[in-house]
Amino acid sequence: MGQHTRLFAGRQDELARITAHIRDHGSGYVFVEGKSGFGKTSLLANLVHRNPDYHYHFISQSYRGGSGFDPTSLVHVLDCLCEQLDPAHMPGLDPTSLQRHFRGLLTRRPRKQTVIVLDAIDELTDTSELGPLLPHRLPPGMVVVLSARWLDGKSYLNDLGFTEEHLGLRLSLPGLDRAALVELLDLAGGRAAALASDEDFVSQMHRVSAGDPFYLRFLVEDAAAGRLTLQTVTHVPTGLEAYLDQQLEQLYRSAHREEHVLILAYLLRAGTLSGSDLVRLVAGLDWLNFDPVIDRIHRFLLVRYLEGPLAGLNRRSYSFCHDRFRQYFLSRLEDGGT
C-alpha cells in the first residue's frame, strides 16, 4: 500500500468524514465513488494504514497472477475477509458454505467495533453476486466501507440492490484544488517544496492537470526531481509512459481473446460505442457472451448508462476509462508498438 500512502493530499476532509461517521454511528455502510484515477484506493489505503485493526480487501484485476489467486473473484474476496474476521475460519470451503459463513459474520453483532474496507467492487467478476451477501441493515458495531468507480447515469449501488437510504455516508471524490497541489509539492520534498510557494507555477500545474490526481502524481514526482519548471510543466511527465507501459502489459494479459482485441481497437478509433455497436462490429460477440467477455477488460473501460427509452446493450456506451490511456494506447498502436 506504500504507493497509495506516500503522496496523499487533498482528501483530509473525506478521511475525516469517514472516521467521524464510524466513530459517531458505529454501524452502517459508507460508499465512496470517483472517476478512474481520482484516488479512491489511496483514500481507503490511508484509512486502513491509520487504523491497522480494520479488515480489508483491495480488488484489482492487475493483481491477477498464475498462482490461481484471483483478487477479483468473489470466492477469493470472501475467503480473505473471513480469514480476517474469524480466527477459526478454515480456507477451502465450497462457495455456498463460504457465502453463508460470510453473511453470518455480517449479521451477528461483533464483540468489538469491526470495520470492513472493500475497495473497487466494480472490479469484481460480477458485482451483483456480492449484493445478497450484504444485509441492508448491519448490526451495531459493524461498519462496511465500499468503493467503486463513478458511472455516468448509474451507480454500482444498483448492482448491490442498494439505494441511498441503505447508506450511512456517501462520498463522491472531486478533482484536487490548488491547496491540495501545494500540499502535494510540500510532501514530495526535493525541489518540489520550493515550487509550492510559486503561485504562477501552481496555477499552471492546476490548469494543465485539471486537478486530475492520476496525472498530478507524475507531475509532482518530476517537480521533486528538478525536472519541472513553469516552462516545462506542460510536457508529458517522465513517469507516465512507464506506468502506461505497465498498464498496456496488463491489458495484453487480460485481452487474450480475439474479441478483446477487436473491442479495444474499435474503441481506440471511435472513442465511444454502445454495447449494440460492439456486438454488430465484433465477430464472435453477441448479447449472450457480451458481459463475460467485457469483464476481462472492463477495468480499462468507462461505462455510461444513457437516459431515455433505450434498453439492453443500447443503453450502455463504452469508452476508455481515462482519455490519457486511450491517447497513449492509440499512439502505440499507430507506432506498431507491443
Buried (B, 14 or more C-beta within 10 A) or exposed (E): BEEBBEBBBBBEEBBEEBEEBBEEEBBBBBBBBBBBBBBBBBBBBBBBBEBEEBBBBBBBBBEBEEEEEBBBBBBBBBBBBBEBBEEEBEEEBEEEEBBEBBBEBBEEEBEEBBBBBBBBBBBBBBBEBBBEBBBEEBBEBBBBBBBBBBBEEBBBBBBBEBEEEBBBBBBEBEBBEBEBBBBBBBBBEBBBBEBBEBEEBBBBBBEBBEBBBBBBBBBBBBBBBEBBBBEEBEEEBBBBEEBBEEBBEBBEBBBEBEBBBBBBBBBBEEEEBBBBBBBEBBEEBEEEEBEEBBBBBBBBBBBBBBEEEBEEBBBBBBBBBBEBBBEBBBEBBEEEEE
